[in-house]
Amino acid sequence: MSKSVAPDLSLTSAYDYSLPPGRIARYPAQERDSSRLLVFPRDVRSPGSPSVSPPFRDLHFFDLPTLLRAGDLLVVNESRVLPVRLLGRKPTGAECEVLLLRPVSEESAGAGLGRRWEALVRPGSKLKPGRSVIVADDLKLVIEDGIPGGGRIVRVETSGSVEQALDEHGRVPLPPYLDRQEEPIDKDRYQTVYARDPGSVAAPTAGLHFTPRVLGALAERGVEVARVSLHVGPGTFRPVDADRIAEHRMDREFWRIPHETVEAIARARTRDRRVWAVGTTVVRTLEAAALDKGGLGAGQGTTDLFIKPGFRFRVVDALITNFHLPKSTLLMLVAAFAGHARTMEAYRHAVDSGYRFYSYGDAMAILPFPANESE
């Protein structure tokens, strides 16, 4: 019998998997917390160690509180998705579309919504600098300049605030793989129940499963909840095109960590309790801040941290996340956290067991190893 050859984790092809198109969740589950939850421990063994594969557990998201202990800390991303997809017309009457990506000034990204944005436009050949897009009587977008990659710098002209204009005229920027237009259900369901800091152009999807019922059950168990913000940009979900993952460059995204969250993490550490990250965005926020500061501290900034196998996690002990696209940086982050072989095994189990994938799909909870949830 020939011995299997371990995949080269520096290659993008190592993070590919086959997914039947019908497994992509094009709509959310009827109830947020009725989504399925695949539970398994991290594989933190060194290469060459004996193979140990504790069984997968197939639960539902409303079972999540049973996995946490009193004193554990759950960290959520409170960034709010903005309705940044704007449909309008040129002065000639021709239809066009503008997708606002991020405020030009990092200062604006952290302190409200500025009027100058990086954006994608369609049709790009017609929307050159100097052209304008009329969205409504009180909202016009002026194309100021081009940027590398085919994007534009646009200026938002409106009599009120930018946020008010987006709320009135913007549409939810649904991921293209949903293959449908925005519907009324998306305004509520493509947003976490705890979102309050406007700035994302895509949802931090692991948080979409939480309900007041789940949060209440966690509180009853003595679990503390802390908040950070990472304003999700489109680059977070972009598949890696390069053959070698080291050649991929992440987009920069704005993050903020309040003092209260740093103090909560310190308390959890003092009590030998676990820090749970709700989503890859929380992982990147906490780990990037710990790297930048030489230790976790409060503050804000931007990060292009690309977490891949070989990364040493300093803050996060357990992870709640959705099922991600093949060859994506999100899947690579999960492989870094849970172990590549264990992650790909979990994805095969999820495909075989009928789990639903991507933003509106099911979730997984990756526990510390060894997994001992009871006391």
N, C-alpha and C positions, 0 to 999 in steps of 0.2 A: 504493500500500500504506500503510495507516495505521500510524503508529508506536505501539508498545505503551506503555502508561502504567505507570510504576513504581508498585508498591503503596505505600500509606501505612503505614509501619512503626510508626506510633503506634496503629494499629488492631488489635484482636485478630484480626479476620478475615484479616489478612495472614499469620497463622500456622496457617491451616487447611489440611487436605489430606484426600483421600478414601482410606480404607483398607478393602479388602474384609475382612469379619469373619473369614474363614478365615486371614488373615495374623497374627492375634493368637496368640502362642505361649502355649497354655494349660498346657503342660508343658515342662520344660527339655530341652535336647538330650541325647542319650544320654551323651555325654561333654562335660564343661564346655568344653574347648578345641576341640571340633569345630564350635562355632558359626561362622557366616560372619563375615567382617570386611571391611567396605567402607572403602577407603583413598582419601583425597583431600587435597589441600592447602587451607589457608585462603585465602580471598580477602580480602586486606588492601589492595586498591587503593582509591583515593579515588573517590567518585561521579563518573561521567562519563569514567573512564579506559577505554581500549580493552578490549574483552571478551577475556579469556584463560581458557579452561576446559580445564586439563589433564585427561586421561581418568581416569575412576574405575578403581580396581583392585579386583577381587573375589578376596579371599583367605579363609583360615580363621584362627581366632584363634591356632592353634598356630604360624602364620607371624609373629606379632607380633614376636618377637625380631629378625627380619631388618630391622625398621624402625628399630631403635634402635642408637645408636653407643656405643662404649666411653666411659664418663664421663657419659653421659646419666643423668638422675635420674628415677625413676618414683615418684610419690607416691600412696599408697593410703589409703583410709579404713578404719581398723581397727574401726569401730563394729560392734557385734554386735546382730543383731535379737533382740528379746525376744519370747517367746510371750505377748503381752499380750491376746489375745482370750480372755475368760473366759465360760464358759457356766455358768449357775446357776439357782437358783429363789428366788423370794420365800418368806417363811415360810408363805404360803398354798399353796405348791406350784406356782404359775404360773411357767412358764419365762421366762428373761430373759437378756440378754447385756450385758456391759460390755467396752468396748475402752479400755484404759489408753493415754493419749497421751503424757504427760510428767509427771515429778515436779513438784509445785507450786513447790518451792524450786529456784532455779537452782543453788544450792550443792549440793543433793542430786543434781541432774543430772550434776554434775561429779565427785562424790565417792562414788558408790554410789547405790543405789535407796532413796529415801525411802518413807514409808508413806502420804503424801497425794499424790494424783494428779489431774490433769485427765483427764477421761474422756468418752466417748460412751456412752450407755446406750440399750437397747431392751427393752421399749417405754418411750419417754420419758414418756408421759402417766401411767404407773403408778409410775415410780421417782423420786418427789419427795424432797426433803431429809427425813431422818429414817427413810427406808426402808432396807432392807438386802437383800443378795443372798447366799445361801449357795452357795458353789462346791463346797466339800468340808467334811468334819468339821473340818479344820484351816485353813480359809480362808473368811473372810467379808469382804464389801465393804459399807461403810456409806456411804450417800449423805449428804454433809454440806451441800452448797450447790449452787445453780445458777450458771452462768456465761453470759455473752453467747454467742449462737449456739446455744443449746440444750444445751450441755455440762453436766457436773457436776464437783464436787469430791468425790472418794471417798477414804475411808480404808481401807487394807488392814489387816485384822486377821488375824494368823497367829502361831503360836508360834515359827516359825523366821524366817529372813531372807525378804525379799520376793522376791529372786532365786530362792531355793530353791522357794518356793511357786509362782512362775510356771513354773519348769522342770517341776514335777510336775503342775500342773493347767492351765497355759495352752496355747493353740493358736497356731500361726503366723498372723499377721494378713495373709493373702494379699490382694492387690489385688482389688477387686470385678470387674474386667474379666476375670479368669480364669474366673469363672462356675462355680466348683466349690468343694467343701469341701476342707479340708486333707487330704492323704494322707501316708503315711509318707515318701515321697520328699522332701517339702517341708522336713522338719526339717533335712535336710542341705543340699539344693540351694538353698534360699532363704537362704543364708548363704555368705559368702565363706570361702575356705580359711584366710585370715589374720585373721579376725574374733576380737577378744579383749576389746573394751571395750564391755560391755553398755549399751544405751541407745536403740537405734533401734526404731521401730515399722514401718519399711519398709526393704527392703534397698537398699544402695548398689549398684545393679544392674550397673554396668559391671564391678565386681570379680567378679561371679559366674562369669566365663569363665576366671579364672586357675586353674591347676593347679600342683602341684609341678613337673611337667615344664616348663611355660612359665617359671616362676620360676627353675628351674635353668638353663635355656637363656639367660635374661637375665643371670644371674650369670656364666655362662661368657663372655659378650660384654663383661663389664666394666661392666654397668649396675648402678647403685646403687638400692636401694629404701628409701624413707623413709615414715614413717607420720604421719597426723593422725587426728583423730576429728571427725566431725560426726554428731550423733545425729539421724537422719532422722525428721522428723515427717510427719503425713499431709498437711499443707499443701504440701509439696514437689511432690506429684503432682496437686494439685487444678487442674482447668482454670480459666482466667480467664473469669469471667462478665461483667465490665465490657466495654463496647464499646471503650474506650480503655485500653491496658495501663497507663498511668500511674495509673489509678484503682484498680488492684489492690494489695492489701497482703499481703505475705508473713507467714507465721507465724515467730516467733523460734525458732531452733534452737541448741542448745549446741555449741560447738566447742572443740577443744584442739589446740595445736601444741607439740610438745616442742622443747627446745633442739637436739637432734640433727638434727631436720628442718631447722631454720633454718640450721644449719651446713652441712648437705648441699646446700641450695639455694645458699648462698654459694660453696661449692666448685664447683658446676656453672657458676655465673656467671663465676667466676675463670678457668675452663678453656674458656669459650665453648661450653659444652654446654647441652643443652636440658632443660627441666623439663616432664615429662609428667604430666598430671593423670589419674588413673583415676577418671573420673566427674565429673558436675557438682557433687557434694557437695565434692569436693576443690577444684575451682575456686572455689566460694563460700567455703570455709574460708580458702584462701590469699589470695584477693583481698580478702575482708572484713577479715582481719587486717592486710593491707598498708594498707588505707584507714584503719582505726581507729587504727593506730599511726604513720601517716605513713611507713611502711616496715615490712617484714616482721620480726616479732619473736616470740619464744616467749611462750606464755601461753594463756589460755582466756577464754571469754566467750560471748555469744549474738549471733546476727546475724539480721536480716531483709533482708539485701541482695538486691535484685531486679536481676539482670544482664540487660540488654536492649540491642538495637542502639544504638550510640553509646558504650557503656562502653569505657574504656581499660584493657586488661589490663596489669598490672604484673609478674606473677610467672609465669604459665603460658604455655608455648610450644606445646605439643601436647596434644591431648585424646583420650582413649578414652571412648566413651559408647555407650549403647544408643539405639534408636529410640523417641522419646517420643510421648506423646499429642498430638493436635491441640490448638492453643490453650493449651498448657501453658507454665508459666514455664520448664520445662526446655528445650523447643524454642526458646523465645525466647533463652535463654542460648546455645544452640548457634548460633543465627542471629547473635548478637552476636559470637561467637568466629570462626565460619567465613565469615561474610557471609550475608545473608539469601537472596540469589538462589542462591548456591552450595548452601546448606543445603536449600532447597526442591527444587533440581535433584537433590541426593543422595537426598532422600526419594522423588522420582518414580522415580529409577533403582532404588531398593531395592524399591519396590512392583512395578515392571515386572519385576524380576529375581527375585522370589519370596523376598525376605528375610523373616524372622520378626520381629515387632515386640513391643515393650514389655518388661516385667521379665525374662521368660524367653526373650526373643528374641535376635537377632543384635546385632552391635556395629559401630561405625565408629571409625576412627582418623583424626583430623584433624591433618594435619602442618603445619609452618611453610611459608610460601610465600617463595621457590620451594622446591619439594620436591626435595632432593638427599640421598637416604638413604645413598649410598655415599661412601667416602673413598678 
